[in-house]
Amino acid sequence: MQAVKTAKRTEKEYYVDYSMIFIVLFLLTFGLIMLYSTSSYEAALDYSDSAYYFKRQLAFTVFGLFVMALVSRIPTRIYKRFAVPIYFISGIVVMLVETPLGKEVNGARRWLIIGGLSIQPAEIAKLGMIIALATLIDRLNRKIATPRGFWTVMLVPLPIALAVLKCTDNLSSAIIIMGIAFVMLFVSTPGYRRFVIIVSGILGFAAIVVFVVAKAGYNSELNYRFVRILAWLDPEAYVNGKGYQTLQALYAIGSGGVFGKGLGESMQKLGFIPEAQNDMIFSIICEELGLFGSIAVLFMFVLLLWRMIIVANNAPDMYSALLVIGIIGHIALQVILNVAVVTNTIPNTGITLPFISYGGSATLFLLTEIGIVFNVARTIEI
């Protein structure tokens, strides 16, 4: 009898973050509601079905939740074992875009058609990079503080980022991949001097580029990314070009006021903002739900990141913590950059809002990452 009591006392209890589960489900449900509200008009015109985008996103969301539940049961050490193959597979998948498997949408060749499904390889590269970098930093251990260890980690994601930029012409995803590496390094490396120098150098270079482009002005042979910089500086001067979408998004934000026009009452989604259900969906949230609604959504993202930080701080080992930190960096960077683009704080880069913007493969791989976080949380003993 005493042995049974002792066994009960020594039985392990594991941590389940129910608040994080609620936040993820809330963001997914809210995203589906806003997606239907934003895309119904355009979907009815293009496909004669107002729920066309909603149905596709719902299917990927349900499948993504299944994958999330499955991944939450797979031990993270398995990813560590296959980190090197995952790294190379990420690069190969990105390069497949230039083969007949690649698909062009709206002038951009950024998708693969596999088994009838459209998948964005940049999303695979982001997840693969998190796994590869977590493994590398964990193996380097204290050597990460040396110049050789530090620059090794910074250079490892560079080939994948360049492949994403060259093969898919997706600068935003390349920036996020390098940003994930920067965040993981920042958390795992003591001292701040190197990071201050790197950030100062990047900002200085960006300022020089903006200054040179602004002085040069517009000409027909100018790279479209430089035109975006000009449109960012003066969107009204490019109202018939790159500045049009930004201006319409700002009109939507301004007209929403404090409490918005009401769900489904947006005017800018009626053909004024092209592809509003993608990277500009936050502007429709501001228009329909106002400043109050937009801040509430951002607050939910802050809560999600906070819960994941708690998981990372209590992870049983360095590798598991680094996986969670990489996922935190990915989600935080996308939210910050998307909101910055919509509010014209930075030039338009085409970054989607996690869990809310339309994009099946993006939602699927984000939920896969959340599954990894839940798996790490399950290993925390109470």
Sequence and secondary structure as in RCSB ss.txt:
>XXXX:A:sequence
MQAVKTAKRTEKEYYVDYSMIFIVLFLLTFGLIMLYSTSSYEAALDYSDSAYYFKRQLAFTVFGLFVMALVSRIP
TRIYKRFAVPIYFISGIVVMLVETPLGKEVNGARRWLIIGGLSIQPAEIAKLGMIIALATLIDRLNRKIATPRGF
WTVMLVPLPIALAVLKCTDNLSSAIIIMGIAFVMLFVSTPGYRRFVIIVSGILGFAAIVVFVVAKAGYNSELNYR
FVRILAWLDPEAYVNGKGYQTLQALYAIGSGGVFGKGLGESMQKLGFIPEAQNDMIFSIICEELGLFGSIAVLFM
FVLLLWRMIIVANNAPDMYSALLVIGIIGHIALQVILNVAVVTNTIPNTGITLPFISYGGSATLFLLTEIGIVFN
VARTIEI
>XXXX:A:secstr
 HHHHHHHHH   B   HHHHHHHHHHHHHHHHHHHHHHHHHHHHHHS TTHHHHHHHHHHHHHHHHHHHHTTS 
THHHHHTHHHHHHHHHHHHHGGGSTTEEEETTEEEEEEETTEEE HHHHHHHHHHHHHHHHHHHHGGGGGSHHHH
HHHHHTTHHHHHHHHHHH  HHHHHHHHHHHHHHHHHHSS SHHHHHHHHHHHHHHHHHHHHHHHH   TTS HH
HHHHHHHH GGGGTTTTHHHHHHHHHHHHHHTTT S TT  STTTTTSTTTTTTTHHHHHHHHHHHHHHHHHHHH
HHHHHHHHHHHHHT SSHHHHHHHHHHHHHHHHHHHHHHHHHTTSS       TTTSS HHHHHHHHHHHHHHHH
HHHT B 
